[in-house]
Amino acid sequence: MYLSRTFVPALLASVVFFTQPCAAATPSFLCTKASTWIENTICASARLSELDLDLAMVYARLLRGTDPGAKRSLESDQRKWWGERSQCQKNADPPACVEQSYTTRIGNLKARPDYPGDVAPAMGPKIIQDAPIKEAGQGWAKNLSEYFKAINLCVASARTPIQAVLSAWNEGRDMVAMWLRRQDGQNLRCTAARNGNQLKSLVDWDVGEDIHTTGPVLYLGAKEPGCASAAGVIDPIGTPLGWLIGTDCLSQEAKNAEPS
């Protein structure tokens, strides 16, 4: 993940989940929603999952730097490639065929003269230097990259809109626990699998348990909060995730949201 001072509003999609074996690596799509042969083949392989995410990143970087005419041509070419990769099902060694298809496609896209390189491009005039959250974050937010799949599931599973993630932490080897702040000011405690495939619990705040508040909070509003410390969070392919802000800024945003 990277830090940026500005980004386009994000929509958090609802998540449908069920138990399914997954590779250690994660592709560019949810394996819980895999329905086709090619999707299931990718999800069953750590290598193919890695390649699928690599291609998504390369393709997104290329799309952002092309003019409208070239973008239409690129999108058409990509749709054609998506159809062709499914033909690997007829190959004597389907996984090897899919791997070759991905490596060739990634190489071809990177070889284009308009490919901007592997560093995420700037998205606007307020950009600060891109940096991994582990280096630029504070407190619990240093591990935000590891928590986000669980956060996304918890936020999407809540019955009422979530305003912010107050903190998150490891709860066992494969689970992540977190405090969420609803837009009505109430808090929830959620526990979900790190890979985002299982929701363990989502309950109202237990007043007998302290809320972990070390470090900033992840504000989920689409509009940039009105405080100087706000830093927009984007993933490596440019998807907006939220705003890292201080707790004082969150309190101010809550007051601003109150009806006058």
Contacts in CASP RR format, 6 or more apart in sequence:
PFRMAT RR
TARGET T0000
AUTHOR 0000-0000-0000
METHOD contacts of the structure
MODEL  1
MYLSRTFVPALLASVVFFTQPCAAATPSFLCTKASTWIENTICASARLSE
LDLDLAMVYARLLRGTDPGAKRSLESDQRKWWGERSQCQKNADPPACVEQ
SYTTRIGNLKARPDYPGDVAPAMGPKIIQDAPIKEAGQGWAKNLSEYFKA
INLCVASARTPIQAVLSAWNEGRDMVAMWLRRQDGQNLRCTAARNGNQLK
SLVDWDVGEDIHTTGPVLYLGAKEPGCASAAGVIDPIGTPLGWLIGTDCL
SQEAKNAEPS
1 132 0 8 1.000
1 133 0 8 1.000
1 144 0 8 1.000
1 145 0 8 1.000
1 148 0 8 1.000
1 233 0 8 1.000
1 234 0 8 1.000
1 235 0 8 1.000
1 236 0 8 1.000
1 241 0 8 1.000
2 120 0 8 1.000
2 130 0 8 1.000
2 131 0 8 1.000
2 132 0 8 1.000
2 133 0 8 1.000
2 233 0 8 1.000
2 234 0 8 1.000
2 235 0 8 1.000
2 236 0 8 1.000
2 238 0 8 1.000
3 128 0 8 1.000
3 130 0 8 1.000
3 131 0 8 1.000
3 133 0 8 1.000
3 136 0 8 1.000
3 137 0 8 1.000
3 231 0 8 1.000
3 232 0 8 1.000
3 233 0 8 1.000
3 234 0 8 1.000
3 244 0 8 1.000
4 123 0 8 1.000
4 126 0 8 1.000
4 127 0 8 1.000
4 128 0 8 1.000
4 130 0 8 1.000
4 231 0 8 1.000
4 232 0 8 1.000
4 233 0 8 1.000
4 234 0 8 1.000
5 126 0 8 1.000
5 127 0 8 1.000
5 128 0 8 1.000
5 224 0 8 1.000
5 230 0 8 1.000
5 231 0 8 1.000
5 232 0 8 1.000
6 123 0 8 1.000
6 124 0 8 1.000
6 125 0 8 1.000
6 126 0 8 1.000
6 127 0 8 1.000
6 224 0 8 1.000
6 232 0 8 1.000
7 123 0 8 1.000
7 232 0 8 1.000
7 234 0 8 1.000
7 238 0 8 1.000
7 240 0 8 1.000
7 242 0 8 1.000
8 240 0 8 1.000
9 221 0 8 1.000
9 222 0 8 1.000
9 223 0 8 1.000
9 240 0 8 1.000
10 222 0 8 1.000
10 239 0 8 1.000
10 240 0 8 1.000
10 241 0 8 1.000
10 242 0 8 1.000
12 152 0 8 1.000
12 155 0 8 1.000
12 156 0 8 1.000
12 220 0 8 1.000
13 156 0 8 1.000
14 156 0 8 1.000
15 30 0 8 1.000
15 32 0 8 1.000
15 152 0 8 1.000
15 153 0 8 1.000
15 156 0 8 1.000
15 157 0 8 1.000
15 196 0 8 1.000
16 32 0 8 1.000
16 33 0 8 1.000
17 32 0 8 1.000
17 153 0 8 1.000
17 196 0 8 1.000
17 197 0 8 1.000
17 198 0 8 1.000
17 199 0 8 1.000
18 32 0 8 1.000
19 197 0 8 1.000
19 198 0 8 1.000
20 31 0 8 1.000
20 32 0 8 1.000
20 34 0 8 1.000
20 43 0 8 1.000
20 197 0 8 1.000
21 43 0 8 1.000
21 44 0 8 1.000
22 31 0 8 1.000
22 43 0 8 1.000
22 195 0 8 1.000
22 197 0 8 1.000
23 31 0 8 1.000
23 43 0 8 1.000
23 44 0 8 1.000
23 45 0 8 1.000
23 46 0 8 1.000
23 48 0 8 1.000
23 49 0 8 1.000
24 46 0 8 1.000
24 49 0 8 1.000
25 46 0 8 1.000
25 47 0 8 1.000
25 49 0 8 1.000
25 50 0 8 1.000
25 53 0 8 1.000
26 49 0 8 1.000
26 53 0 8 1.000
26 149 0 8 1.000
26 195 0 8 1.000
27 42 0 8 1.000
27 43 0 8 1.000
27 48 0 8 1.000
27 49 0 8 1.000
27 50 0 8 1.000
27 52 0 8 1.000
27 53 0 8 1.000
27 56 0 8 1.000
28 52 0 8 1.000
28 53 0 8 1.000
28 55 0 8 1.000
28 56 0 8 1.000
28 237 0 8 1.000
29 39 0 8 1.000
29 52 0 8 1.000
31 39 0 8 1.000
31 43 0 8 1.000
31 49 0 8 1.000
31 197 0 8 1.000
32 196 0 8 1.000
32 197 0 8 1.000
34 40 0 8 1.000
34 42 0 8 1.000
34 43 0 8 1.000
36 86 0 8 1.000
37 86 0 8 1.000
37 89 0 8 1.000
38 85 0 8 1.000
38 86 0 8 1.000
38 88 0 8 1.000
38 89 0 8 1.000
38 98 0 8 1.000
41 48 0 8 1.000
41 89 0 8 1.000
41 94 0 8 1.000
41 95 0 8 1.000
41 98 0 8 1.000
42 48 0 8 1.000
42 49 0 8 1.000
42 52 0 8 1.000
42 98 0 8 1.000
43 49 0 8 1.000
45 95 0 8 1.000
47 99 0 8 1.000
48 95 0 8 1.000
48 98 0 8 1.000
48 99 0 8 1.000
48 102 0 8 1.000
51 99 0 8 1.000
51 102 0 8 1.000
51 103 0 8 1.000
51 106 0 8 1.000
52 102 0 8 1.000
54 102 0 8 1.000
54 106 0 8 1.000
55 102 0 8 1.000
55 105 0 8 1.000
55 106 0 8 1.000
55 109 0 8 1.000
56 237 0 8 1.000
57 236 0 8 1.000
57 237 0 8 1.000
58 106 0 8 1.000
58 109 0 8 1.000
58 110 0 8 1.000
58 115 0 8 1.000
58 118 0 8 1.000
59 78 0 8 1.000
59 109 0 8 1.000
60 237 0 8 1.000
60 238 0 8 1.000
61 115 0 8 1.000
61 116 0 8 1.000
61 117 0 8 1.000
61 118 0 8 1.000
61 120 0 8 1.000
61 121 0 8 1.000
61 237 0 8 1.000
62 74 0 8 1.000
62 109 0 8 1.000
62 112 0 8 1.000
62 114 0 8 1.000
62 115 0 8 1.000
62 116 0 8 1.000
63 71 0 8 1.000
63 74 0 8 1.000
63 75 0 8 1.000
64 116 0 8 1.000
64 121 0 8 1.000
64 238 0 8 1.000
65 114 0 8 1.000
65 116 0 8 1.000
65 121 0 8 1.000
66 74 0 8 1.000
66 114 0 8 1.000
70 114 0 8 1.000
81 101 0 8 1.000
81 105 0 8 1.000
84 101 0 8 1.000
85 98 0 8 1.000
85 101 0 8 1.000
85 102 0 8 1.000
85 105 0 8 1.000
88 94 0 8 1.000
88 97 0 8 1.000
88 98 0 8 1.000
88 101 0 8 1.000
91 97 0 8 1.000
109 115 0 8 1.000
110 117 0 8 1.000
119 130 0 8 1.000
120 130 0 8 1.000
120 234 0 8 1.000
120 236 0 8 1.000
120 238 0 8 1.000
123 234 0 8 1.000
123 238 0 8 1.000
128 231 0 8 1.000
132 145 0 8 1.000
133 141 0 8 1.000
133 142 0 8 1.000
133 144 0 8 1.000
133 145 0 8 1.000
133 233 0 8 1.000
134 142 0 8 1.000
134 143 0 8 1.000
134 145 0 8 1.000
136 231 0 8 1.000
137 144 0 8 1.000
137 216 0 8 1.000
137 244 0 8 1.000
138 215 0 8 1.000
138 216 0 8 1.000
139 214 0 8 1.000
139 215 0 8 1.000
139 216 0 8 1.000
140 167 0 8 1.000
140 168 0 8 1.000
140 169 0 8 1.000
140 212 0 8 1.000
140 214 0 8 1.000
140 215 0 8 1.000
141 215 0 8 1.000
141 216 0 8 1.000
141 218 0 8 1.000
141 244 0 8 1.000
143 168 0 8 1.000
143 170 0 8 1.000
144 168 0 8 1.000
144 218 0 8 1.000
144 233 0 8 1.000
144 244 0 8 1.000
146 176 0 8 1.000
146 194 0 8 1.000
147 168 0 8 1.000
147 176 0 8 1.000
147 178 0 8 1.000
147 194 0 8 1.000
148 235 0 8 1.000
148 241 0 8 1.000
149 194 0 8 1.000
149 195 0 8 1.000
149 196 0 8 1.000
150 168 0 8 1.000
150 175 0 8 1.000
150 176 0 8 1.000
150 178 0 8 1.000
150 192 0 8 1.000
150 193 0 8 1.000
150 194 0 8 1.000
150 195 0 8 1.000
150 196 0 8 1.000
151 165 0 8 1.000
151 168 0 8 1.000
151 176 0 8 1.000
151 178 0 8 1.000
151 192 0 8 1.000
151 218 0 8 1.000
152 196 0 8 1.000
153 192 0 8 1.000
153 193 0 8 1.000
153 196 0 8 1.000
153 197 0 8 1.000
153 199 0 8 1.000
154 162 0 8 1.000
154 178 0 8 1.000
154 180 0 8 1.000
154 188 0 8 1.000
154 190 0 8 1.000
154 192 0 8 1.000
154 199 0 8 1.000
154 202 0 8 1.000
155 162 0 8 1.000
155 165 0 8 1.000
155 180 0 8 1.000
155 220 0 8 1.000
157 190 0 8 1.000
157 199 0 8 1.000
157 202 0 8 1.000
158 180 0 8 1.000
158 182 0 8 1.000
158 188 0 8 1.000
158 190 0 8 1.000
158 202 0 8 1.000
160 182 0 8 1.000
160 183 0 8 1.000
160 184 0 8 1.000
161 182 0 8 1.000
161 183 0 8 1.000
162 180 0 8 1.000
162 181 0 8 1.000
162 182 0 8 1.000
162 183 0 8 1.000
162 188 0 8 1.000
162 220 0 8 1.000
163 181 0 8 1.000
163 182 0 8 1.000
163 183 0 8 1.000
163 185 0 8 1.000
163 219 0 8 1.000
163 220 0 8 1.000
163 221 0 8 1.000
163 250 0 8 1.000
163 253 0 8 1.000
163 254 0 8 1.000
163 257 0 8 1.000
164 180 0 8 1.000
164 181 0 8 1.000
164 217 0 8 1.000
164 218 0 8 1.000
164 219 0 8 1.000
164 220 0 8 1.000
164 250 0 8 1.000
165 178 0 8 1.000
165 179 0 8 1.000
165 180 0 8 1.000
165 181 0 8 1.000
165 217 0 8 1.000
165 218 0 8 1.000
165 220 0 8 1.000
166 178 0 8 1.000
166 179 0 8 1.000
166 180 0 8 1.000
166 181 0 8 1.000
166 187 0 8 1.000
166 211 0 8 1.000
166 212 0 8 1.000
166 213 0 8 1.000
166 217 0 8 1.000
167 178 0 8 1.000
167 179 0 8 1.000
167 211 0 8 1.000
167 212 0 8 1.000
167 213 0 8 1.000
167 214 0 8 1.000
167 215 0 8 1.000
167 217 0 8 1.000
168 176 0 8 1.000
168 177 0 8 1.000
168 178 0 8 1.000
168 179 0 8 1.000
169 176 0 8 1.000
169 177 0 8 1.000
169 178 0 8 1.000
169 212 0 8 1.000
170 176 0 8 1.000
170 177 0 8 1.000
171 177 0 8 1.000
171 191 0 8 1.000
174 193 0 8 1.000
174 194 0 8 1.000
174 195 0 8 1.000
175 191 0 8 1.000
175 192 0 8 1.000
175 193 0 8 1.000
175 194 0 8 1.000
175 200 0 8 1.000
176 191 0 8 1.000
176 192 0 8 1.000
176 193 0 8 1.000
176 194 0 8 1.000
177 189 0 8 1.000
177 190 0 8 1.000
177 191 0 8 1.000
178 189 0 8 1.000
178 190 0 8 1.000
178 191 0 8 1.000
179 187 0 8 1.000
179 188 0 8 1.000
179 189 0 8 1.000
179 205 0 8 1.000
179 211 0 8 1.000
179 212 0 8 1.000
180 187 0 8 1.000
180 188 0 8 1.000
180 189 0 8 1.000
180 190 0 8 1.000
181 187 0 8 1.000
181 188 0 8 1.000
181 217 0 8 1.000
181 250 0 8 1.000
182 188 0 8 1.000
183 257 0 8 1.000
185 254 0 8 1.000
186 204 0 8 1.000
186 205 0 8 1.000
187 204 0 8 1.000
187 205 0 8 1.000
187 211 0 8 1.000
188 202 0 8 1.000
188 203 0 8 1.000
188 204 0 8 1.000
188 205 0 8 1.000
189 201 0 8 1.000
189 202 0 8 1.000
189 203 0 8 1.000
189 204 0 8 1.000
189 205 0 8 1.000
189 206 0 8 1.000
189 209 0 8 1.000
190 199 0 8 1.000
190 201 0 8 1.000
190 202 0 8 1.000
190 203 0 8 1.000
191 199 0 8 1.000
191 200 0 8 1.000
191 201 0 8 1.000
191 202 0 8 1.000
192 198 0 8 1.000
192 199 0 8 1.000
192 200 0 8 1.000
193 199 0 8 1.000
193 200 0 8 1.000
205 211 0 8 1.000
213 247 0 8 1.000
215 246 0 8 1.000
216 229 0 8 1.000
216 244 0 8 1.000
216 245 0 8 1.000
216 246 0 8 1.000
216 247 0 8 1.000
217 244 0 8 1.000
217 245 0 8 1.000
217 246 0 8 1.000
217 247 0 8 1.000
217 250 0 8 1.000
218 233 0 8 1.000
218 241 0 8 1.000
218 242 0 8 1.000
218 243 0 8 1.000
218 244 0 8 1.000
219 225 0 8 1.000
219 230 0 8 1.000
219 242 0 8 1.000
219 243 0 8 1.000
219 244 0 8 1.000
219 245 0 8 1.000
219 249 0 8 1.000
219 250 0 8 1.000
219 253 0 8 1.000
220 242 0 8 1.000
220 243 0 8 1.000
221 242 0 8 1.000
221 243 0 8 1.000
224 230 0 8 1.000
224 232 0 8 1.000
224 243 0 8 1.000
225 243 0 8 1.000
225 245 0 8 1.000
225 249 0 8 1.000
225 250 0 8 1.000
225 252 0 8 1.000
225 253 0 8 1.000
226 249 0 8 1.000
226 252 0 8 1.000
226 253 0 8 1.000
227 245 0 8 1.000
227 246 0 8 1.000
227 248 0 8 1.000
227 249 0 8 1.000
227 252 0 8 1.000
227 253 0 8 1.000
229 245 0 8 1.000
229 246 0 8 1.000
229 249 0 8 1.000
230 243 0 8 1.000
230 244 0 8 1.000
230 245 0 8 1.000
230 249 0 8 1.000
231 243 0 8 1.000
231 244 0 8 1.000
231 245 0 8 1.000
232 240 0 8 1.000
232 241 0 8 1.000
232 242 0 8 1.000
232 243 0 8 1.000
232 244 0 8 1.000
233 240 0 8 1.000
233 241 0 8 1.000
233 242 0 8 1.000
233 243 0 8 1.000
233 244 0 8 1.000
234 240 0 8 1.000
234 241 0 8 1.000
235 241 0 8 1.000
245 253 0 8 1.000
END
